[in-house]
């Protein structure tokens, strides 16, 4: 019987131990319930034994059609809520055996394992087993969000045709504006195609940058909302953009801001646009007699007259798409877009097929040398972010494009100053709170080898972050397979191939994996 622990007299370290044990007990209880539900489903027999159904996916057996009724009544739940859970558990047990083993051992929470079983539910048994073998080394070493992103990419890789069908089925675009307003505001909700959403985002950043250059006191989010309202009057938007292009000043943009335009983050569009000349403040519209929707004195059709080369009016957006050499030459396979996730070749074609595209060479982070200054040069920042796509705090999920780069060994000024302290091997991306925890709150960080970070908490917990972004909490085995620690994150392997007898998928040999790691490949970082 469960007994509560009186924590009122415990110190923080002892209380944290209680929290950790409670999580273990919670997972054990959830596993116990899952095992019991599976046993009920497998052993249940009602008066018509021949009435069997296959609730799970490919490879799962027949079960009694009325077992879920018994479970629903006993759990005080509806049968509609219990049946999907049973389906996920059946798929997990049969189609994802390595993940199920980790779940029973309390290494993976039941809810996360069920989510993965749901995502892979439409795959064939062979492909589901391939996904299971691929994610097994990472199941306890990635945050749930990153693991689910990795699974999504594997599902697309395993069956691109089905992914295309799913994409087409849910590609119903819509935009709705709420009827009821409050405080002078109304809600906007919508779904756009990936291409249109990217262009709209770039246009909002373009107008937001222009408004900032004109001295707007609004926050960045408020300027984007104002920009969306401006787009409702195309003539006004055109006038703003043209005025910005025709009235440059001599102000310059820092080199670092220009360099960030190539970084795979939401700031890419902002920084690339900020490289355009800033604008002089627009004239006071209250005294020009034309109103807020007719800026710069233009009236009627003249506000919509194009007076600069049309190409200059287009907003700029940076999309970073990773493709393997095989996919690029054969047109078969998938790619990874930093902003949009895994995409099939067809989706990439629709995204870029009718756009002006500037192809940039692959950035080579090798050869970046240390500098003496505290400030981080743009090429060095880019090299570090190429190595780390996510923050280096344990189980981090924040992408690194907008994060600070932290000196692992604190930069020393004055008497303790030494040359070359700002070096890629002494840097790592961090959010502000972990950064402050390291600086002021007793967290200790070491980088014993480039890209591998060891954290020690004030309460004595240790965590190892590898160059692949995987976390070792010293409680679960880190794995010993060649693909456990690929540089830059879990590799997206080749699709499953049928074995010699058409049964289990043929897994890539260790020698082949070592060879593949020397070739250009798609790298997926969940």
SENU-968005 format. One record per residue (C-alpha): residue in three letters; x, y, z; chain; residue number from 1. Coordinates in steps of 0.25 Angstrom, whole numbers, plus 2048, in hexadecimal, padded with zeros to 3 digits. Example, Ala and Ser with C-alpha at 12.3 -4.5 7.8 and 13.67 -1.06 7.14 Angstrom:
residues 2
['ALA' [831 7EE 81F] 'A' 1]
['SER' [837 7FC 81D] 'A' 2]
//
This chain:
residues 526
['UNK' [800 800 800] 'A' 1]
['UNK' [805 80E 7FC] 'A' 2]
['UNK' [80A 816 808] 'A' 3]
['UNK' [80C 825 808] 'A' 4]
['UNK' [81A 82A 80C] 'A' 5]
['UNK' [81A 836 815] 'A' 6]
['UNK' [823 840 80E] 'A' 7]
['UNK' [821 84C 818] 'A' 8]
['UNK' [82E 849 81F] 'A' 9]
['UNK' [837 845 813] 'A' 10]
['UNK' [841 84E 80C] 'A' 11]
['UNK' [841 851 7FD] 'A' 12]
['UNK' [84A 845 7F9] 'A' 13]
['UNK' [841 83B 801] 'A' 14]
['UNK' [834 841 7FC] 'A' 15]
['UNK' [83A 840 7EE] 'A' 16]
['UNK' [83C 831 7F1] 'A' 17]
['UNK' [82E 82F 7F5] 'A' 18]
['UNK' [82A 836 7E8] 'A' 19]
['UNK' [832 82C 7E0] 'A' 20]
['UNK' [82D 820 7E7] 'A' 21]
['UNK' [81F 825 7E5] 'A' 22]
['UNK' [821 826 7D6] 'A' 23]
['UNK' [826 818 7D6] 'A' 24]
['UNK' [81A 813 7DE] 'A' 25]
['UNK' [811 81A 7D5] 'A' 26]
['UNK' [817 814 7C9] 'A' 27]
['UNK' [816 806 7CF] 'A' 28]
['UNK' [807 808 7D2] 'A' 29]
['UNK' [805 80C 7C4] 'A' 30]
['UNK' [80D 800 7BF] 'A' 31]
['UNK' [805 7F7 7C8] 'A' 32]
['UNK' [7F8 7FD 7C3] 'A' 33]
['UNK' [7FC 7FB 7B4] 'A' 34]
['UNK' [801 7ED 7B7] 'A' 35]
['UNK' [7F3 7EA 7BE] 'A' 36]
['UNK' [7EB 7F0 7B2] 'A' 37]
['UNK' [7F3 7E8 7A8] 'A' 38]
['UNK' [7F1 7DB 7B0] 'A' 39]
['UNK' [7E2 7DE 7B1] 'A' 40]
['UNK' [7E1 7E0 7A2] 'A' 41]
['UNK' [7E9 7D3 79F] 'A' 42]
['UNK' [7E2 7CA 7A9] 'A' 43]
['UNK' [7D4 7D0 7A8] 'A' 44]
['UNK' [7C9 7C6 7A2] 'A' 45]
['UNK' [7BA 7C9 7A1] 'A' 46]
['UNK' [7AF 7BF 79D] 'A' 47]
['UNK' [7B2 7C0 78E] 'A' 48]
['UNK' [7C1 7BC 78D] 'A' 49]
['UNK' [7C1 7BD 77E] 'A' 50]
['UNK' [7BE 7CC 77F] 'A' 51]
['UNK' [7CD 7D1 77E] 'A' 52]
['UNK' [7D2 7DE 778] 'A' 53]
['UNK' [7E0 7E4 775] 'A' 54]
['UNK' [7E0 7F1 77C] 'A' 55]
['UNK' [7EF 7F3 77A] 'A' 56]
['UNK' [7F7 7F6 76E] 'A' 57]
['UNK' [7FE 7EC 765] 'A' 58]
['UNK' [804 7E0 76C] 'A' 59]
['UNK' [7FB 7E1 779] 'A' 60]
['UNK' [7F2 7D5 77B] 'A' 61]
['UNK' [7E3 7D4 77D] 'A' 62]
['UNK' [7DD 7D7 78A] 'A' 63]
['UNK' [7CF 7D7 790] 'A' 64]
['UNK' [7C6 7E2 78A] 'A' 65]
['UNK' [7BF 7E5 798] 'A' 66]
['UNK' [7CC 7E5 7A1] 'A' 67]
['UNK' [7CC 7F4 7A0] 'A' 68]
['UNK' [7BE 7F5 7A6] 'A' 69]
['UNK' [7C2 7ED 7B2] 'A' 70]
['UNK' [7CE 7F7 7B4] 'A' 71]
['UNK' [7C6 803 7B1] 'A' 72]
['UNK' [7BC 800 7BC] 'A' 73]
['UNK' [7C7 7FC 7C6] 'A' 74]
['UNK' [7CF 809 7C4] 'A' 75]
['UNK' [7C3 812 7C4] 'A' 76]
['UNK' [7C5 817 7B6] 'A' 77]
['UNK' [7BE 816 7A9] 'A' 78]
['UNK' [7C2 80B 79F] 'A' 79]
['UNK' [7C6 816 795] 'A' 80]
['UNK' [7D1 81B 79E] 'A' 81]
['UNK' [7D6 80D 7A2] 'A' 82]
['UNK' [7D6 806 794] 'A' 83]
['UNK' [7E1 810 78E] 'A' 84]
['UNK' [7EA 80D 79A] 'A' 85]
['UNK' [7E8 7FE 798] 'A' 86]
['UNK' [7EC 7FF 78A] 'A' 87]
['UNK' [7F8 807 78D] 'A' 88]
['UNK' [7FC 7FD 798] 'A' 89]
['UNK' [7FB 7F1 78E] 'A' 90]
['UNK' [803 7F8 784] 'A' 91]
['UNK' [80D 7FC 78E] 'A' 92]
['UNK' [80F 7ED 793] 'A' 93]
['UNK' [810 7E7 785] 'A' 94]
['UNK' [815 7F1 77B] 'A' 95]
['UNK' [81E 7F9 784] 'A' 96]
['UNK' [824 7EE 78D] 'A' 97]
['UNK' [831 7F6 791] 'A' 98]
['UNK' [829 802 795] 'A' 99]
['UNK' [820 7FA 79D] 'A' 100]
['UNK' [82B 7F3 7A4] 'A' 101]
['UNK' [831 801 7A8] 'A' 102]
['UNK' [823 805 7AC] 'A' 103]
['UNK' [821 7F9 7B5] 'A' 104]
['UNK' [82E 7FC 7BB] 'A' 105]
['UNK' [829 80A 7BF] 'A' 106]
['UNK' [833 811 7B6] 'A' 107]
['UNK' [829 817 7AD] 'A' 108]
['UNK' [81B 81C 7B2] 'A' 109]
['UNK' [80F 814 7AD] 'A' 110]
['UNK' [808 821 7A7] 'A' 111]
['UNK' [815 823 79E] 'A' 112]
['UNK' [815 815 79A] 'A' 113]
['UNK' [807 815 796] 'A' 114]
['UNK' [808 822 78E] 'A' 115]
['UNK' [813 81B 786] 'A' 116]
['UNK' [80B 80F 784] 'A' 117]
['UNK' [800 818 77F] 'A' 118]
['UNK' [809 820 775] 'A' 119]
['UNK' [80E 812 76F] 'A' 120]
['UNK' [801 80B 770] 'A' 121]
['UNK' [7FE 80C 760] 'A' 122]
['UNK' [80C 806 75D] 'A' 123]
['UNK' [80E 7F8 759] 'A' 124]
['UNK' [813 7EF 763] 'A' 125]
['UNK' [821 7EE 75C] 'A' 126]
['UNK' [822 7FD 75C] 'A' 127]
['UNK' [81D 7FF 76A] 'A' 128]
['UNK' [828 7F5 76F] 'A' 129]
['UNK' [832 7FE 767] 'A' 130]
['UNK' [82E 80A 76E] 'A' 131]
['UNK' [82E 803 77C] 'A' 132]
['UNK' [83C 7FE 779] 'A' 133]
['UNK' [841 80C 775] 'A' 134]
['UNK' [83B 814 781] 'A' 135]
['UNK' [83F 80A 78C] 'A' 136]
['UNK' [84D 810 78F] 'A' 137]
['UNK' [847 81E 791] 'A' 138]
['UNK' [83A 81B 798] 'A' 139]
['UNK' [83F 81F 7A6] 'A' 140]
['UNK' [849 829 7A1] 'A' 141]
['UNK' [841 833 79A] 'A' 142]
['UNK' [836 83C 79F] 'A' 143]
['UNK' [828 837 79B] 'A' 144]
['UNK' [826 843 791] 'A' 145]
['UNK' [833 840 78A] 'A' 146]
['UNK' [830 831 78A] 'A' 147]
['UNK' [822 833 784] 'A' 148]
['UNK' [828 83C 779] 'A' 149]
['UNK' [832 831 776] 'A' 150]
['UNK' [827 826 775] 'A' 151]
['UNK' [81F 830 76B] 'A' 152]
['UNK' [82B 830 762] 'A' 153]
['UNK' [82D 821 762] 'A' 154]
['UNK' [81E 81F 75F] 'A' 155]
['UNK' [820 828 753] 'A' 156]
['UNK' [82D 821 74F] 'A' 157]
['UNK' [827 813 751] 'A' 158]
['UNK' [81B 816 748] 'A' 159]
['UNK' [81C 823 73F] 'A' 160]
['UNK' [810 81F 737] 'A' 161]
['UNK' [807 81E 743] 'A' 162]
['UNK' [80D 82B 749] 'A' 163]
['UNK' [809 832 73C] 'A' 164]
['UNK' [7FB 82D 73D] 'A' 165]
['UNK' [7F9 831 74B] 'A' 166]
['UNK' [7FF 83F 747] 'A' 167]
['UNK' [7F5 840 73C] 'A' 168]
['UNK' [7E9 83C 745] 'A' 169]
['UNK' [7EC 846 74F] 'A' 170]
['UNK' [7F0 851 746] 'A' 171]
['UNK' [7E3 859 748] 'A' 172]
['UNK' [7E6 867 749] 'A' 173]
['UNK' [7DD 871 750] 'A' 174]
['UNK' [7DE 87E 758] 'A' 175]
['UNK' [7D3 882 762] 'A' 176]
['UNK' [7D1 890 768] 'A' 177]
['UNK' [7C9 88F 775] 'A' 178]
['UNK' [7BC 896 776] 'A' 179]
['UNK' [7BC 89A 784] 'A' 180]
['UNK' [7C7 8A5 788] 'A' 181]
['UNK' [7CC 8A9 795] 'A' 182]
['UNK' [7D3 8B6 799] 'A' 183]
['UNK' [7D3 8BA 78B] 'A' 184]
['UNK' [7DA 8AD 786] 'A' 185]
['UNK' [7D5 8A1 77E] 'A' 186]
['UNK' [7DB 893 77D] 'A' 187]
['UNK' [7E2 88D 770] 'A' 188]
['UNK' [7E4 87F 76E] 'A' 189]
['UNK' [7E8 877 761] 'A' 190]
['UNK' [7EF 86D 75A] 'A' 191]
['UNK' [7F8 870 74E] 'A' 192]
['UNK' [801 868 745] 'A' 193]
['UNK' [80F 868 749] 'A' 194]
['UNK' [814 870 73E] 'A' 195]
['UNK' [809 87B 740] 'A' 196]
['UNK' [80B 87B 74F] 'A' 197]
['UNK' [81A 87D 74C] 'A' 198]
['UNK' [818 889 743] 'A' 199]
['UNK' [80E 88F 74C] 'A' 200]
['UNK' [818 88E 758] 'A' 201]
['UNK' [822 895 74F] 'A' 202]
['UNK' [819 8A0 74B] 'A' 203]
['UNK' [815 8A3 759] 'A' 204]
['UNK' [824 8A3 75D] 'A' 205]
['UNK' [826 8AC 751] 'A' 206]
['UNK' [81C 8B6 755] 'A' 207]
['UNK' [81F 8B5 764] 'A' 208]
['UNK' [82D 8B9 761] 'A' 209]
['UNK' [829 8C5 759] 'A' 210]
['UNK' [820 8C9 765] 'A' 211]
['UNK' [82C 8C8 76E] 'A' 212]
['UNK' [834 8D0 765] 'A' 213]
['UNK' [82A 8DB 765] 'A' 214]
['UNK' [82B 8DC 775] 'A' 215]
['UNK' [81F 8D3 779] 'A' 216]
['UNK' [81F 8D1 788] 'A' 217]
['UNK' [817 8C4 787] 'A' 218]
['UNK' [81D 8B7 78B] 'A' 219]
['UNK' [821 8AD 780] 'A' 220]
['UNK' [814 8A5 782] 'A' 221]
['UNK' [80C 8B2 781] 'A' 222]
['UNK' [813 8B6 775] 'A' 223]
['UNK' [810 8A9 76E] 'A' 224]
['UNK' [801 8AA 772] 'A' 225]
['UNK' [801 8B9 76C] 'A' 226]
['UNK' [808 8B3 75F] 'A' 227]
['UNK' [7FD 8A9 75D] 'A' 228]
['UNK' [7F2 8B4 75E] 'A' 229]
['UNK' [7FA 8BC 754] 'A' 230]
['UNK' [7FA 8B1 74A] 'A' 231]
['UNK' [7EB 8B2 74B] 'A' 232]
['UNK' [7ED 8BE 742] 'A' 233]
['UNK' [7F7 8BA 737] 'A' 234]
['UNK' [7F9 8C8 732] 'A' 235]
['UNK' [7FE 8CD 740] 'A' 236]
['UNK' [807 8C1 741] 'A' 237]
['UNK' [80C 8C4 733] 'A' 238]
['UNK' [80E 8D2 737] 'A' 239]
['UNK' [816 8CF 743] 'A' 240]
['UNK' [81F 8C5 73D] 'A' 241]
['UNK' [822 8CE 731] 'A' 242]
['UNK' [825 8DA 73A] 'A' 243]
['UNK' [82E 8D2 742] 'A' 244]
['UNK' [836 8CE 735] 'A' 245]
['UNK' [836 8DC 730] 'A' 246]
['UNK' [83B 8E3 73C] 'A' 247]
['UNK' [847 8DC 742] 'A' 248]
['UNK' [850 8E2 74C] 'A' 249]
['UNK' [85F 8E1 74F] 'A' 250]
['UNK' [85D 8D8 75B] 'A' 251]
['UNK' [863 8CA 75A] 'A' 252]
['UNK' [85F 8BD 760] 'A' 253]
['UNK' [869 8B5 769] 'A' 254]
['UNK' [870 8AA 761] 'A' 255]
['UNK' [86B 8A0 76C] 'A' 256]
['UNK' [85D 8A3 768] 'A' 257]
['UNK' [85F 8A0 75A] 'A' 258]
['UNK' [866 893 75D] 'A' 259]
['UNK' [85B 88E 765] 'A' 260]
['UNK' [852 88F 759] 'A' 261]
['UNK' [857 881 755] 'A' 262]
['UNK' [854 87B 763] 'A' 263]
['UNK' [849 871 764] 'A' 264]
['UNK' [840 878 76D] 'A' 265]
['UNK' [833 881 76C] 'A' 266]
['UNK' [83D 88D 76D] 'A' 267]
['UNK' [842 88A 760] 'A' 268]
['UNK' [838 892 758] 'A' 269]
['UNK' [839 89D 762] 'A' 270]
['UNK' [848 89E 761] 'A' 271]
['UNK' [849 89D 752] 'A' 272]
['UNK' [83F 8A8 751] 'A' 273]
['UNK' [846 8B1 75B] 'A' 274]
['UNK' [852 8B1 751] 'A' 275]
['UNK' [849 8BA 748] 'A' 276]
['UNK' [84C 8C9 74A] 'A' 277]
['UNK' [844 8CE 756] 'A' 278]
['UNK' [839 8D9 753] 'A' 279]
['UNK' [837 8E7 757] 'A' 280]
['UNK' [82B 8E9 760] 'A' 281]
['UNK' [81E 8EB 757] 'A' 282]
['UNK' [818 8F9 757] 'A' 283]
['UNK' [80D 8FC 761] 'A' 284]
['UNK' [800 8F6 75B] 'A' 285]
['UNK' [7F7 8FE 764] 'A' 286]
['UNK' [7FB 90B 75C] 'A' 287]
['UNK' [7FC 906 74E] 'A' 288]
['UNK' [7ED 906 74C] 'A' 289]
['UNK' [7EC 8F8 746] 'A' 290]
['UNK' [7EA 8EF 753] 'A' 291]
['UNK' [7F2 8E3 758] 'A' 292]
['UNK' [7EF 8DA 74C] 'A' 293]
['UNK' [7F5 8E4 742] 'A' 294]
['UNK' [803 8E6 747] 'A' 295]
['UNK' [80D 8EF 741] 'A' 296]
['UNK' [803 8F8 73A] 'A' 297]
['UNK' [7FE 8EF 72F] 'A' 298]
['UNK' [7F0 8EE 72C] 'A' 299]
['UNK' [7E7 8E4 725] 'A' 300]
['UNK' [7EE 8DC 71A] 'A' 301]
['UNK' [7FB 8E2 71C] 'A' 302]
['UNK' [7FD 8DA 729] 'A' 303]
['UNK' [7FD 8CE 722] 'A' 304]
['UNK' [806 8D2 716] 'A' 305]
['UNK' [813 8CA 715] 'A' 306]
['UNK' [81F 8D4 715] 'A' 307]
['UNK' [82A 8CA 718] 'A' 308]
['UNK' [82F 8BD 711] 'A' 309]
['UNK' [825 8B3 716] 'A' 310]
['UNK' [82F 8A9 71A] 'A' 311]
['UNK' [834 8B3 725] 'A' 312]
['UNK' [826 8B3 72B] 'A' 313]
['UNK' [826 8A4 72E] 'A' 314]
['UNK' [829 8A0 73D] 'A' 315]
['UNK' [835 898 740] 'A' 316]
['UNK' [835 88B 748] 'A' 317]
['UNK' [83F 881 74B] 'A' 318]
['UNK' [83C 872 74A] 'A' 319]
['UNK' [847 868 74E] 'A' 320]
['UNK' [844 85A 747] 'A' 321]
['UNK' [84D 84E 749] 'A' 322]
['UNK' [84D 844 73E] 'A' 323]
['UNK' [856 838 73C] 'A' 324]
['UNK' [85E 837 730] 'A' 325]
['UNK' [856 82B 72B] 'A' 326]
['UNK' [849 832 72D] 'A' 327]
['UNK' [84E 83E 726] 'A' 328]
['UNK' [852 836 71A] 'A' 329]
['UNK' [847 82C 719] 'A' 330]
['UNK' [83B 834 71E] 'A' 331]
['UNK' [837 828 728] 'A' 332]
['UNK' [837 82A 737] 'A' 333]
['UNK' [834 835 741] 'A' 334]
['UNK' [83B 842 745] 'A' 335]
['UNK' [83B 849 752] 'A' 336]
['UNK' [837 858 753] 'A' 337]
['UNK' [83C 85F 760] 'A' 338]
['UNK' [82F 867 760] 'A' 339]
['UNK' [825 85C 75B] 'A' 340]
['UNK' [82A 84F 75F] 'A' 341]
['UNK' [82B 842 756] 'A' 342]
['UNK' [826 844 748] 'A' 343]
['UNK' [825 83B 73C] 'A' 344]
['UNK' [82B 83F 72F] 'A' 345]
['UNK' [81D 843 72A] 'A' 346]
['UNK' [81B 84C 735] 'A' 347]
['UNK' [828 853 733] 'A' 348]
['UNK' [825 855 724] 'A' 349]
['UNK' [818 85B 728] 'A' 350]
['UNK' [81F 864 732] 'A' 351]
['UNK' [82A 869 729] 'A' 352]
['UNK' [826 866 71B] 'A' 353]
['UNK' [820 873 717] 'A' 354]
['UNK' [829 87C 720] 'A' 355]
['UNK' [836 883 71D] 'A' 356]
['UNK' [840 87B 725] 'A' 357]
['UNK' [84E 87E 729] 'A' 358]
['UNK' [856 871 72B] 'A' 359]
['UNK' [861 874 735] 'A' 360]
['UNK' [86D 86A 737] 'A' 361]
['UNK' [86E 861 743] 'A' 362]
['UNK' [875 868 74E] 'A' 363]
['UNK' [882 862 753] 'A' 364]
['UNK' [884 864 762] 'A' 365]
['UNK' [892 85E 761] 'A' 366]
['UNK' [89D 868 762] 'A' 367]
['UNK' [897 872 76B] 'A' 368]
['UNK' [8A2 877 774] 'A' 369]
['UNK' [8A1 87D 782] 'A' 370]
['UNK' [8A0 88C 785] 'A' 371]
['UNK' [8A4 895 790] 'A' 372]
['UNK' [898 89D 791] 'A' 373]
['UNK' [88C 89A 79A] 'A' 374]
['UNK' [882 89D 78E] 'A' 375]
['UNK' [880 890 785] 'A' 376]
['UNK' [882 892 776] 'A' 377]
['UNK' [877 88E 76D] 'A' 378]
['UNK' [87E 883 766] 'A' 379]
['UNK' [882 87D 774] 'A' 380]
['UNK' [873 87E 779] 'A' 381]
['UNK' [86F 877 76C] 'A' 382]
['UNK' [879 86C 76E] 'A' 383]
['UNK' [874 86A 77C] 'A' 384]
['UNK' [865 86A 778] 'A' 385]
['UNK' [869 860 76D] 'A' 386]
['UNK' [86E 856 778] 'A' 387]
['UNK' [862 859 782] 'A' 388]
['UNK' [854 85A 77C] 'A' 389]
['UNK' [84E 85A 78A] 'A' 390]
['UNK' [852 860 798] 'A' 391]
['UNK' [85D 859 79F] 'A' 392]
['UNK' [855 858 7AD] 'A' 393]
['UNK' [850 84A 7B0] 'A' 394]
['UNK' [844 846 7A8] 'A' 395]
['UNK' [844 853 7A1] 'A' 396]
['UNK' [83A 856 796] 'A' 397]
['UNK' [83C 865 793] 'A' 398]
['UNK' [842 866 785] 'A' 399]
['UNK' [84F 86E 785] 'A' 400]
['UNK' [84E 879 77A] 'A' 401]
['UNK' [849 883 784] 'A' 402]
['UNK' [851 87E 791] 'A' 403]
['UNK' [85D 884 797] 'A' 404]
['UNK' [86B 87E 796] 'A' 405]
['UNK' [871 87B 7A3] 'A' 406]
['UNK' [87F 87A 7A6] 'A' 407]
['UNK' [881 86D 7AD] 'A' 408]
['UNK' [88D 872 7B5] 'A' 409]
['UNK' [889 880 7B9] 'A' 410]
['UNK' [890 88B 7B1] 'A' 411]
['UNK' [89A 891 7BA] 'A' 412]
['UNK' [89D 8A0 7B9] 'A' 413]
['UNK' [8A9 8A8 7BF] 'A' 414]
['UNK' [8B4 8A0 7C6] 'A' 415]
['UNK' [8AE 893 7C3] 'A' 416]
['UNK' [8AD 896 7B4] 'A' 417]
['UNK' [8B3 88C 7AA] 'A' 418]
['UNK' [8B3 88C 79B] 'A' 419]
['UNK' [8A9 883 793] 'A' 420]
['UNK' [89E 882 79E] 'A' 421]
['UNK' [893 883 793] 'A' 422]
['UNK' [894 876 78C] 'A' 423]
['UNK' [88A 86C 786] 'A' 424]
['UNK' [88F 862 790] 'A' 425]
['UNK' [88B 86B 79B] 'A' 426]
['UNK' [87D 86F 797] 'A' 427]
['UNK' [86F 869 798] 'A' 428]
['UNK' [861 86F 795] 'A' 429]
['UNK' [859 871 7A2] 'A' 430]
['UNK' [84C 878 7A6] 'A' 431]
['UNK' [84D 883 7B0] 'A' 432]
['UNK' [848 87C 7BC] 'A' 433]
['UNK' [852 870 7BB] 'A' 434]
['UNK' [85D 87B 7B8] 'A' 435]
['UNK' [859 882 7C4] 'A' 436]
['UNK' [859 875 7CC] 'A' 437]
['UNK' [867 872 7C8] 'A' 438]
['UNK' [86C 880 7CB] 'A' 439]
['UNK' [865 883 7D8] 'A' 440]
['UNK' [85D 876 7DD] 'A' 441]
['UNK' [868 86C 7DF] 'A' 442]
['UNK' [866 863 7D3] 'A' 443]
['UNK' [874 85F 7CE] 'A' 444]
['UNK' [877 85C 7BF] 'A' 445]
['UNK' [883 856 7B8] 'A' 446]
['UNK' [886 853 7AA] 'A' 447]
['UNK' [891 848 7AB] 'A' 448]
['UNK' [891 846 79C] 'A' 449]
['UNK' [88B 84F 791] 'A' 450]
['UNK' [87C 84D 790] 'A' 451]
['UNK' [87A 845 79D] 'A' 452]
['UNK' [875 84C 7A9] 'A' 453]
['UNK' [875 847 7B8] 'A' 454]
['UNK' [86B 84E 7C1] 'A' 455]
['UNK' [86B 84C 7D0] 'A' 456]
['UNK' [85F 852 7D8] 'A' 457]
['UNK' [860 859 7E5] 'A' 458]
['UNK' [859 84C 7EB] 'A' 459]
['UNK' [864 843 7E5] 'A' 460]
['UNK' [85C 83E 7D9] 'A' 461]
['UNK' [865 83B 7CD] 'A' 462]
['UNK' [861 83C 7BE] 'A' 463]
['UNK' [86A 83A 7B2] 'A' 464]
['UNK' [866 840 7A5] 'A' 465]
['UNK' [86C 83A 798] 'A' 466]
['UNK' [870 841 78B] 'A' 467]
['UNK' [863 83A 786] 'A' 468]
['UNK' [85A 842 790] 'A' 469]
['UNK' [857 835 798] 'A' 470]
['UNK' [856 835 7A7] 'A' 471]
['UNK' [85C 82B 7B0] 'A' 472]
['UNK' [857 82C 7BE] 'A' 473]
['UNK' [860 821 7C3] 'A' 474]
['UNK' [853 818 7C6] 'A' 475]
['UNK' [850 812 7B9] 'A' 476]
['UNK' [85A 80B 7B0] 'A' 477]
['UNK' [85F 815 7A5] 'A' 478]
['UNK' [860 80A 79A] 'A' 479]
['UNK' [86C 804 793] 'A' 480]
['UNK' [868 803 785] 'A' 481]
['UNK' [86F 80B 77A] 'A' 482]
['UNK' [863 814 777] 'A' 483]
['UNK' [861 818 786] 'A' 484]
['UNK' [869 824 785] 'A' 485]
['UNK' [86A 82A 777] 'A' 486]
['UNK' [870 838 776] 'A' 487]
['UNK' [864 842 776] 'A' 488]
['UNK' [859 839 77A] 'A' 489]
['UNK' [852 82C 776] 'A' 490]
['UNK' [854 828 768] 'A' 491]
['UNK' [849 826 75F] 'A' 492]
['UNK' [84C 818 75A] 'A' 493]
['UNK' [849 811 74D] 'A' 494]
['UNK' [83A 80C 74B] 'A' 495]
['UNK' [838 7FE 750] 'A' 496]
['UNK' [83B 7F3 746] 'A' 497]
['UNK' [834 7E6 745] 'A' 498]
['UNK' [83D 7DA 74B] 'A' 499]
['UNK' [841 7CE 742] 'A' 500]
['UNK' [834 7C7 746] 'A' 501]
['UNK' [82B 7D3 746] 'A' 502]
['UNK' [82A 7D3 755] 'A' 503]
['UNK' [831 7DD 75F] 'A' 504]
['UNK' [838 7E9 759] 'A' 505]
['UNK' [846 7E8 756] 'A' 506]
['UNK' [84E 7F1 75F] 'A' 507]
['UNK' [85A 7F8 75B] 'A' 508]
['UNK' [867 7F2 75F] 'A' 509]
['UNK' [871 7F9 768] 'A' 510]
['UNK' [87C 7FA 75D] 'A' 511]
['UNK' [871 800 753] 'A' 512]
['UNK' [86D 80A 75E] 'A' 513]
['UNK' [87C 80E 760] 'A' 514]
['UNK' [87D 810 751] 'A' 515]
['UNK' [870 818 750] 'A' 516]
['UNK' [875 822 75B] 'A' 517]
['UNK' [880 826 751] 'A' 518]
['UNK' [876 829 746] 'A' 519]
['UNK' [86D 836 745] 'A' 520]
['UNK' [860 832 74B] 'A' 521]
['UNK' [853 838 750] 'A' 522]
['UNK' [854 83A 75F] 'A' 523]
['UNK' [847 83B 767] 'A' 524]
['UNK' [847 841 775] 'A' 525]
['UNK' [83B 83F 77C] 'A' 526]
//
